[in-house]
Amino acid sequence: MYLHKPHCATAAALALLSVSPAFSFSFSPRLSLNHKLVRPREVANHAASFSQLNGSFKKSSSLLMSDAAAAVVDDNDPPIFEGLLKGITRDYKMRLPLYKSDIKDGLNTQCLAAICFLFFACLSPAIGFGSLFGAVTNGAIGTMEMVSSTALCGFIYALTSAQPLTIIGSTGPVLAFVATLVQLADKMSLPFLPLYAWTGIWTSGILFLSSITSASNLVKYLTRFTDEIFSTLISFIFVVEAVQNIGRSFTNPASTFTKGLLTFIVAVSTYVTANTLRGLRNTVYFTQGVRKNISNFGPTIGVIAGVLIANWAKVSQGAAATLPSLSIPPTFATTSGRPWLVPLMDLPVWARWGAFVPALMATVLLFLDQNITVRLVNNPQYKMEKGRRKNNMLDGMHADMLIISILTFITSIIGLPWLVAATVRSISHVRALSIFDSAGKLKSTIEQRITGLSIHTLIGACVLFDKPRAILTQIPKSVLMGLFLFLGTSALPGNEMWERMKELFKDSKIAPKERWSKVPRKVTMLFTAIQMGCLGAMVYVKESPIGVLFPVVIAMLAPLRFWLEKSGVVKKEYMDILDEE
């Protein structure tokens, strides 16, 4: 029996997420974790013969499946909702015994290089998003709140999560939602921060229920189709943000052509240096040890190169060549001078209950942002083994969602931005810790907690101490735009949607054969065009006045993928190849 209407199951599960029942619940039949549609007899062939009765597998009279084998099938295809705390307990039972090695394995030069790189890669978006939050909230939540939230939540997450290689941060969709909440508060004459806090409290409660009932198992319905679109979108956002900032240096009335040209040179120099040195490991130059170390420190060297070029221009040309630098508040205090604790009682009682409505949308947004990114981090291609079963991308998600729910509650009551797994930063973190063999193939990943703890400790130092802040204010913004370009483009290799997009412009007669070459070119082009259309729709919704509906668009990608197969737009034999894990 094949999976019937998985898109309906997905949509229904999203609707049920807000009430997450505290009992085991499953949709039948189910989809396996490798996202291939599985016949019961195909499972039975590996262990024993089963017959199907009333939607559940029963032991056949001829052959018996062992309890161990049955447990494996159950573990690889869990119900969407499980018993209370079952998923969280499983995640921590597998990960906590490895905590000591999580510390020891992070004490090496490759982790040091990752810390240097990701420090800038996490700090610069925090500062950028902080200024945007300040603009949309009229200073209620600004740069200091964003950087503080990044340091505090990032440290706690790295310390307590089941997948510590995930980096959490703010995202564009969260910003769009907060902007909508500001408009709602103005329209209803309600104080914004108390409304934001109560919305966050409700959201944290729903996320908590989803974590203790293992609702993250819903992610098993997502496939490469969704992963590729979402990952490409986030890379696109980083690249566009960098290009727009560089472009504004030419069009801004407060700038000059000289400053615009210098901004371009510094940003491109940072990007080219980081990208070139990162690729040194795949060349024949120097010894293997030298290539490895230079490659690991490539992004950091790129930042240093950009700073040196900007400072040389400033010294030689004076004020005419002085570029705008990072803007960090001089003292540790809220942006508006308000108390850190939000006055929760300032919101009318009816509005406290009414905040449950926007909290439903916030829950879908945070739930999908978090789990899609963790799914990308858990991809078997990175060959991670700690605290997880082979090829299982759900392990760790329930414990991590528990941490996110707690952090959402804390940030809500003190008026800090909500943070979830950040795709580009997380993938960059994983790749910075990847170990390659002599042929350039990924061999393993250094799984540890030291890098995450160190990155966010350094960001915290920038919040609390004067000297680190003074040093960072000397770094030109154009250097970080070059780093944004590197972050965005470095996440694209290995993304098959991106590879197929490039293939549209290749001569198929001489181009190397790819994994999907057996699929007719017209089908491949159609599949890629549909993904590109979905990407365009997501960009449009994100930038439109209805940006708050962005998570709904993400949620509809899984039903769309199954509809393409069921309707025959893309035949099953071709879909199995194009969407193979």
Secondary structure as UniProt FT lines:
FT   HELIX           6..16
FT   TURN            17..19
FT   TURN            33..34
FT   HELIX           40..44
FT   TURN            45..47
FT   STRAND          50..53
FT   TURN            54..55
FT   STRAND          56..59
FT   HELIX           67..76
FT   TURN            84..85
FT   HELIX           86..95
FT   HELIX           96..98
FT   HELIX           99..104
FT   TURN            105..106
FT   HELIX           109..136
FT   TURN            137..139
FT   HELIX           143..160
FT   TURN            164..165
FT   STRAND          168..169
FT   HELIX           172..187
FT   TURN            188..189
FT   HELIX           192..212
FT   TURN            213..214
FT   HELIX           215..221
FT   HELIX           224..251
FT   TURN            253..254
FT   HELIX           257..278
FT   HELIX           279..282
FT   HELIX           288..296
FT   HELIX           298..317
FT   HELIX           318..321
FT   HELIX           344..346
FT   HELIX           349..354
FT   HELIX           356..377
FT   HELIX           380..382
FT   TURN            386..387
FT   TURN            390..391
FT   TURN            395..396
FT   HELIX           397..413
FT   TURN            414..415
FT   STRAND          420..421
FT   HELIX           423..432
FT   STRAND          434..436
FT   TURN            438..439
FT   STRAND          442..445
FT   HELIX           450..464
FT   HELIX           466..472
FT   TURN            473..474
FT   HELIX           477..490
FT   TURN            493..494
FT   HELIX           496..503
FT   TURN            504..505
FT   TURN            508..510
FT   TURN            515..518
FT   HELIX           521..543
FT   TURN            545..546
FT   HELIX           547..549
FT   HELIX           550..555
FT   HELIX           557..566
FT   TURN            567..568
FT   HELIX           572..578
//
